C-alpha cells in the first residue's frame, strides 16, 4: 500500500517532471510542425514515448550517470566530464537548430515535398528528438533521484508526466500553428535553452528559474499581443465612417 509520504513525493515529482519537460515538448512541436499534417500527431506521440523511455532507461542506469561527473580532461584549468560534453553538444545542437529554423521562417516558405521526402523528414525528426531527449533527460533524472527514494515512484512520475504532455501536445501544436509569432517565440526559447546548456557544458551554472521566468514573462506579453490583434480589427469594423 502506498504511504502518504510516497504519494506526496509522486505528486511533487510529477509536477516537476512536467515543468522540466516544457522545453522538450516545445522542441518536439517545432520539429513535427515541419512534417506533413497527416503524420504530425504520430510523430509527437512517438517523440514523447521515446522521451519517456529515455528517462526511464537513464533512471535505471543512474550509477552510470553519476560516473559522468568524473573529469575526462581539462582545458585552461577547467575539467570536462562526460556530462559536460553531453550538455555542450546538446546546447550547440539547439542553438544551430533554432537558428536554422528562425532563418527558415524569415525566408519564403518552400512547397511541400513528395511522400518519400515526408518519410525522410519523419525519420530525421525522430532521430533529432532521440538525440536531444538524452540532454533534456539528464536534469529530469537527477531531479527524480534527488527527490524520491523508490525507483517505482520515479518511474510512475515520469509515466504520468509524459501522459499529461501527450494529452496537451496536440493543443499546444495547434495553437502554435495558428499564431506564427508564437512559433518564433518558441524558437527563441529553444535558443535560450541552448545557450544555457552550452554555458552548463563549460561549467557555468545558470539557475533555471531565471530561464523559466523569462519564458513565462515573454509568453504573457505575447498572449496580450494576440488579444490586442483580435480586438483591433473588431474595433475598426465597428467604427462609423467619417462624414
Protein Blocks (a to p, Z undefined) as FASTA:
>chain_A
ZZfklmmmmmmmmmmmmmmmmmmmmmmmmmmmmpcfklmmmmmmmmmmmmmmmmmmmmmm
mmmmmmmmpcfbdcehiacdfklmmmmmmmmmmmmmmmmmmmmmmmccdddddfklmmmm
mmmmmmmmmmmmmmmmmmmmmmmmmmpmblklmmmmmmmmmmmmmmmmmmmmmmmmmmmm
lmmmmmmmmmmmmmmmmmmmnopacdfklmmmmmmmmmmmmmmmmmmmmmmmmmmmmpcc
eZZ
